[in-house]
Amino acid sequence: MKVTILQENLAHGLGIVSRAVSPRSTLPVLSNVLLATDEGRLRLSATNLELGITCWIGARIEEDGSTTVPSRTFSDLVNTLPGEQVKLSLDTSTQTLNVRCGSSNTDIKCIDAQEFPPLPVPEMDGIIQLNVVDFKEMIQQVAFAASTDEARPVLMGVLMTVEGDQLTMAAADGFRLSVRKATLSSPAAEPVSIVVPARALTELARVAGDGDEMVTMSIPKGRGQVIFRVKDIELVSQLIDGSFPDYNQIIPRSHKSRTLVSTAALLKACKQAEIFAREGSNVARLDIKAANGEMEPSELEISAQSEETGSNETIVEASVDGIGLLIAFNVKFMREMLEVVKSPNVALETTAPNAPGVIRPVGDEDFIHVIMPMHLG
């Protein structure tokens, strides 16, 4: 293998794939990145057997070949090289990769590419397409609500369902639920219902870029995998087995109080309350004050206290339709949800101090978040 490539392109490609490298594996090759020539380009791949990322970058190929190079050593080296052309040449008899750039000359011991696990090839029939920007926004508004508790693996994933031209993503951790819908550019050939690890989707959002490209999703039959492709990047993830809970039963059908409030003002108040709530169990009290008369403005008071550090109260202007109510929520969950809302205002729908609250961005029918109440001490 003899390849010439720009340092910045190589560093960029390594930055994309290295997140899939297995840091602690019994298989040494999983700590490596696969370098392979592929139809006039250089292909970089990394996998931890659950997640695999591949990236293609432009290069001048003088001689085809492949090897796997230790990820951390190679990435650290490339990041210190000057922004010039990097010459890679492989001695296949010793599996040694020579890296030359400027005045730097390095030899790195590699592992034969034959030992690297093969990554699946996407099937082109039955693919699902969605605009990158919409897809990234969906992931950001849902994946944060997935569980990190390995005792319930299915809740560590995001349920993705496709019916016709409707894609729905849902994630829940037992204390909150986030659901987001979107319309696909063309209807799917058949219905889809899969649970994708939240971490894989978060990685996809990280590497997908911000262009006008389309993300394609394909599910190879009988493999228990999903493959996403955007531009020059491909991400493969194992699916999570198990049935996702019927989240529609959790969403309240009615409410006794609907509080309209500025997203930015509520987020700021939650951030202040969290400074004191984090000392305990993140409890913040929301005192929804109903208006005295039809035209009277209402308010929402958010407060948190800590025996060690003190207390905080913030009053936010609100428009309350219905009864006044005192309810407590996990303020960290409130903040995380408000940070991914794009609408200037949100509506908080509540029924009772011991019933779930529903937060909806005003003017956006495609996003809904349910948050369980906490005990009022």
C-alpha positions as CSV (number, residue, x, y, z in Angstrom):
1,M,0.0,0.0,0.0
2,K,1.3,3.4,-1.0
3,V,-0.9,6.4,-0.4
4,T,-0.5,10.2,-0.3
5,I,-3.1,12.2,1.6
6,L,-3.5,15.7,3.2
7,Q,-2.8,15.8,6.9
8,E,-6.0,17.7,7.7
9,N,-8.1,15.2,5.7
10,L,-6.5,12.2,7.5
11,A,-6.9,13.9,10.9
12,H,-10.6,14.6,10.1
13,G,-11.3,11.0,9.1
14,L,-9.6,9.6,12.1
15,G,-11.6,11.9,14.3
16,I,-14.8,10.5,12.8
17,V,-14.1,6.8,13.1
18,S,-12.0,6.7,16.3
19,R,-15.1,7.0,18.5
20,A,-16.0,3.4,17.5
21,V,-12.7,2.0,18.6
22,S,-12.9,-0.4,21.5
23,P,-10.6,1.0,24.3
24,R,-10.6,-2.2,26.3
25,S,-10.9,-5.3,24.2
26,T,-9.5,-8.8,24.4
27,L,-9.1,-8.6,20.6
28,P,-6.1,-6.4,19.9
29,V,-7.3,-5.6,16.4
30,L,-10.4,-3.8,17.8
31,S,-8.1,-1.2,19.2
32,N,-7.0,-0.5,15.6
33,V,-8.3,1.5,12.7
34,L,-8.6,-0.3,9.3
35,L,-6.8,1.6,6.5
36,A,-7.7,0.3,3.0
37,T,-7.6,1.6,-0.5
38,D,-11.1,1.7,-2.1
39,E,-11.7,2.8,-5.7
40,G,-9.2,5.7,-5.7
41,R,-10.0,6.7,-2.1
42,L,-8.7,5.8,1.4
43,R,-11.3,4.0,3.6
44,L,-11.0,4.2,7.4
45,S,-13.0,1.9,9.5
46,A,-13.3,1.2,13.3
47,T,-15.6,-1.1,15.3
48,N,-16.2,-2.3,18.8
49,L,-18.5,-5.1,17.4
50,E,-21.6,-3.1,18.5
51,L,-20.9,0.1,16.6
52,G,-18.9,0.5,13.4
53,I,-18.0,3.7,11.6
54,T,-16.5,4.0,8.1
55,C,-15.3,7.1,6.4
56,W,-13.9,7.6,2.9
57,I,-11.4,10.3,2.2
58,G,-9.8,11.6,-1.0
59,A,-6.2,10.4,-1.5
60,R,-3.6,9.7,-4.2
61,I,-3.3,5.9,-4.4
62,E,0.0,4.6,-5.9
63,E,-0.4,1.1,-4.7
64,D,-3.5,-0.7,-3.4
65,G,-3.4,-2.5,0.0
66,S,-4.8,-2.5,3.5
67,T,-3.7,-2.9,7.1
68,T,-4.9,-2.0,10.6
69,V,-3.1,0.6,12.6
70,P,-3.3,1.3,16.4
71,S,-5.9,4.0,16.7
72,R,-4.5,6.1,19.5
73,T,-0.9,6.0,18.4
74,F,-1.8,6.9,14.8
75,S,-4.3,9.6,15.7
76,D,-1.9,11.3,18.2
77,L,0.8,11.2,15.6
78,V,-1.3,12.6,12.8
79,N,-2.6,15.4,15.0
80,T,1.0,16.6,15.6
81,L,2.1,16.5,11.9
82,P,2.4,19.8,9.9
83,G,-0.5,20.6,7.6
84,E,1.2,19.1,4.5
85,Q,0.9,15.9,2.5
86,V,1.4,12.6,4.4
87,K,2.9,9.7,2.7
88,L,1.8,6.2,3.9
89,S,3.6,3.1,2.8
90,L,3.1,-0.4,4.1
91,D,5.8,-3.2,4.3
92,T,3.4,-6.2,4.1
93,S,6.1,-8.7,5.2
94,T,6.5,-7.1,8.6
95,Q,3.1,-5.2,8.7
96,T,4.9,-2.0,9.4
97,L,3.4,1.3,8.3
98,N,5.8,4.1,7.4
99,V,4.4,7.6,7.9
100,R,6.3,10.5,6.3
101,C,5.3,14.2,6.6
102,G,7.7,17.2,6.4
103,S,10.8,16.3,8.5
104,S,8.9,13.6,10.4
105,N,9.5,9.9,9.6
106,T,7.7,7.2,11.7
107,D,7.3,3.5,11.6
108,I,4.2,2.0,13.3
109,K,3.6,-1.7,13.9
110,C,0.3,-2.8,12.5
111,I,-2.0,-5.9,12.5
112,D,-3.0,-7.7,9.3
113,A,-6.3,-6.4,7.8
114,Q,-7.5,-10.0,7.5
115,E,-8.0,-10.1,11.3
116,F,-10.4,-7.1,11.2
117,P,-14.1,-8.0,11.5
118,P,-16.0,-7.5,8.2
119,L,-18.5,-4.7,8.2
120,P,-21.9,-5.3,6.4
121,V,-22.7,-3.7,3.0
122,P,-26.0,-1.7,2.9
123,E,-28.8,-3.3,0.8
124,M,-30.1,-0.7,-1.6
125,D,-33.7,-2.0,-1.7
126,G,-36.0,-0.8,1.1
127,I,-33.8,2.1,2.2
128,I,-35.4,5.0,4.1
129,Q,-34.3,8.6,3.4
130,L,-34.5,11.8,5.5
131,N,-32.8,15.2,5.3
132,V,-29.7,15.4,7.6
133,V,-30.8,18.5,9.4
134,D,-34.2,17.1,10.3
135,F,-32.6,13.7,11.3
136,K,-30.0,15.4,13.6
137,E,-32.7,17.5,15.3
138,M,-34.8,14.4,15.9
139,I,-31.9,12.6,17.5
140,Q,-31.1,15.6,19.7
141,Q,-34.7,15.9,20.9
142,V,-35.1,12.2,21.7
143,A,-31.8,10.4,22.5
144,F,-31.1,12.3,25.7
145,A,-34.2,10.7,27.4
146,A,-32.9,7.2,26.9
147,S,-31.8,5.3,30.0
148,T,-28.2,4.7,31.0
149,D,-29.1,1.8,33.3
150,E,-27.8,-1.5,31.8
151,A,-30.4,-3.4,33.9
152,R,-33.0,-2.6,31.2
153,P,-31.2,-2.7,27.9
154,V,-34.2,-1.9,25.8
155,L,-34.6,1.5,27.4
156,M,-31.0,2.3,26.5
157,G,-32.2,2.5,22.9
158,V,-34.5,4.7,20.8
159,L,-37.5,3.1,19.3
160,M,-37.7,4.0,15.6
161,T,-40.9,3.2,13.8
162,V,-41.8,3.9,10.2
163,E,-45.3,3.7,8.7
164,G,-45.9,5.0,5.3
165,D,-44.0,8.4,5.1
166,Q,-44.1,8.9,8.9
167,L,-40.9,8.3,11.0
168,T,-41.3,8.4,14.8
169,M,-38.5,8.2,17.4
170,A,-39.2,7.6,21.1
171,A,-37.0,7.2,24.1
172,A,-37.9,6.8,27.8
173,D,-36.0,6.0,31.0
174,G,-38.9,5.4,33.4
175,F,-38.9,9.0,34.6
176,R,-39.4,10.8,31.3
177,L,-40.4,10.2,27.7
178,S,-39.5,12.1,24.5
179,V,-41.3,11.5,21.2
180,R,-40.6,13.2,17.9
181,K,-42.2,12.7,14.5
182,A,-41.0,13.6,11.0
183,T,-42.2,13.1,7.4
184,L,-40.0,11.1,5.0
185,S,-39.2,12.3,1.5
186,S,-40.8,9.1,0.2
187,P,-43.0,6.4,1.9
188,A,-41.2,3.3,3.1
189,A,-41.9,0.0,1.3
190,E,-42.9,-1.8,4.5
191,P,-43.4,-0.8,8.1
192,V,-40.3,-0.7,10.4
193,S,-40.0,-1.0,14.2
194,I,-36.5,-1.2,15.6
195,V,-34.7,-0.2,18.8
196,V,-31.4,1.5,18.0
197,P,-28.8,2.2,20.8
198,A,-29.0,5.9,21.8
199,R,-25.3,6.1,21.7
200,A,-25.2,5.0,18.0
201,L,-27.7,7.7,17.1
202,T,-25.8,10.3,19.1
203,E,-22.6,9.4,17.2
204,L,-24.5,9.6,13.9
205,A,-25.7,13.1,14.8
206,R,-22.0,14.0,15.7
207,V,-20.5,12.9,12.4
208,A,-23.4,13.7,10.0
209,G,-22.4,17.3,9.2
210,D,-24.7,20.2,8.5
211,G,-25.2,20.1,4.7
212,D,-28.3,19.5,2.5
213,E,-27.5,15.7,2.2
214,M,-29.9,12.9,2.9
215,V,-29.3,10.2,5.5
216,T,-30.2,6.8,4.2
217,M,-31.1,4.0,6.6
218,S,-31.2,0.3,5.6
219,I,-31.9,-2.8,7.7
220,P,-30.2,-5.9,6.3
221,K,-32.6,-8.8,6.8
222,G,-31.9,-11.2,9.6
223,R,-28.7,-9.5,10.7
224,G,-30.0,-7.6,13.7
225,Q,-28.2,-4.5,12.4
226,V,-29.0,-1.1,11.0
227,I,-26.8,0.9,8.6
228,F,-26.9,4.7,8.2
229,R,-25.1,6.4,5.3
230,V,-24.6,10.1,4.8
231,K,-22.2,11.5,2.2
232,D,-18.8,9.8,2.8
233,I,-19.7,8.3,6.1
234,E,-21.3,5.0,7.1
235,L,-22.4,3.9,10.5
236,V,-23.4,0.3,11.4
237,S,-25.0,-0.5,14.7
238,Q,-26.3,-3.6,16.3
239,L,-30.0,-3.4,17.2
240,I,-31.3,-4.0,20.8
241,D,-33.5,-7.1,21.2
242,G,-36.6,-6.9,23.3
243,S,-40.0,-5.1,23.1
244,F,-40.1,-1.4,23.8
245,P,-42.9,-0.4,26.2
246,D,-46.1,1.0,24.7
247,Y,-45.3,4.6,25.4
248,N,-48.7,5.9,24.2
249,Q,-50.2,4.7,27.5
250,I,-47.9,7.1,29.4
251,I,-49.0,10.2,27.5
252,P,-51.9,11.9,29.5
253,R,-55.0,12.4,27.4
254,S,-56.2,15.5,29.3
255,H,-55.1,18.3,31.6
256,K,-56.5,20.7,34.2
257,S,-53.9,23.4,33.7
258,R,-52.0,24.7,30.7
259,T,-49.2,27.1,31.3
260,L,-47.7,29.0,28.4
261,V,-44.2,30.3,29.1
262,S,-41.1,31.6,27.2
263,T,-38.7,28.7,26.5
264,A,-35.7,30.9,27.2
265,A,-37.1,32.3,30.5
266,L,-38.0,28.9,31.8
267,L,-34.7,27.4,30.8
268,K,-32.8,30.2,32.6
269,A,-35.0,29.7,35.7
270,C,-34.3,26.0,35.6
271,K,-30.5,26.5,35.3
272,Q,-30.6,28.7,38.4
273,A,-32.7,26.3,40.4
274,E,-30.4,23.4,39.4
275,I,-27.5,25.1,41.1
276,F,-29.2,24.4,44.4
277,A,-31.3,21.4,43.5
278,R,-28.2,19.3,42.4
279,E,-27.0,19.2,46.0
280,G,-30.0,16.9,46.8
281,S,-32.0,14.9,44.3
282,N,-32.6,17.6,41.7
283,V,-36.0,18.5,43.0
284,A,-37.4,21.9,41.8
285,R,-40.9,23.1,42.9
286,L,-43.1,24.7,40.2
287,D,-45.9,26.9,41.7
288,I,-48.3,27.5,38.9
289,K,-50.4,30.6,39.9
290,A,-53.8,30.9,38.1
291,A,-54.9,34.4,37.0
292,N,-57.4,36.2,39.2
293,G,-59.4,37.5,36.3
294,E,-59.7,36.9,32.5
295,M,-57.2,39.6,31.5
296,E,-54.9,39.3,34.5
297,P,-51.4,38.0,33.8
298,S,-50.3,34.8,35.6
299,E,-46.9,33.6,36.8
300,L,-44.9,30.5,37.4
301,E,-42.6,30.4,40.3
302,I,-39.6,27.9,40.2
303,S,-37.8,27.3,43.4
304,A,-35.1,24.9,44.8
305,Q,-33.3,24.7,48.0
306,S,-30.3,23.0,49.6
307,E,-29.5,22.7,53.3
308,E,-25.8,23.3,52.5
309,T,-25.8,26.0,49.9
310,G,-29.1,28.0,50.2
311,S,-32.2,28.5,48.1
312,N,-33.3,30.1,44.8
313,E,-36.7,31.4,43.6
314,T,-37.4,32.7,40.1
315,I,-40.7,34.1,38.9
316,V,-41.5,33.7,35.2
317,E,-44.3,35.5,33.4
318,A,-46.8,33.0,32.2
319,S,-50.3,32.6,30.7
320,V,-52.2,30.0,32.8
321,D,-55.4,28.4,31.5
322,G,-57.0,26.4,34.2
323,I,-56.3,25.7,37.9
324,G,-53.3,26.8,40.0
325,L,-51.0,23.9,41.0
326,L,-47.9,23.1,43.0
327,I,-45.8,20.3,41.5
328,A,-42.2,19.1,41.6
329,F,-40.0,17.9,38.8
330,N,-36.4,16.8,38.3
331,V,-35.0,20.1,37.2
332,K,-32.0,18.5,35.4
333,F,-34.6,16.7,33.2
334,M,-36.5,20.0,32.6
335,R,-33.3,21.7,31.6
336,E,-32.2,18.9,29.2
337,M,-35.5,19.0,27.5
338,L,-35.7,22.8,27.2
339,E,-32.2,22.9,25.7
340,V,-33.4,20.9,22.6
341,V,-36.6,22.9,22.0
342,K,-36.5,25.1,18.9
343,S,-39.8,27.0,19.6
344,P,-39.8,30.4,21.4
345,N,-42.6,29.3,23.8
346,V,-43.6,26.0,25.5
347,A,-46.8,24.8,27.0
348,L,-46.7,22.8,30.3
349,E,-49.8,20.7,30.8
350,T,-50.5,19.5,34.3
351,T,-53.4,17.7,36.1
352,A,-52.3,17.0,39.7
353,P,-49.2,17.1,41.9
354,N,-48.8,13.3,41.5
355,A,-49.6,13.0,37.8
356,P,-47.1,13.3,34.9
357,G,-46.6,16.7,33.2
358,V,-46.5,17.2,29.4
359,I,-44.3,19.8,27.8
360,R,-45.1,20.7,24.2
361,P,-43.3,23.4,22.0
362,V,-45.9,25.9,21.0
363,G,-46.6,25.6,17.2
364,D,-44.8,22.3,16.8
365,E,-47.1,19.3,16.7
366,D,-44.3,16.8,16.1
367,F,-42.5,16.9,19.5
368,I,-43.9,15.9,22.9
369,H,-42.1,15.3,26.2
370,V,-43.6,13.7,29.3
371,I,-42.0,14.1,32.7
372,M,-42.9,12.3,35.9
373,P,-43.5,14.3,39.0
374,M,-41.3,14.1,42.1
375,H,-42.5,13.9,45.7
376,L,-43.1,17.3,47.3
377,G,-41.2,17.1,50.6
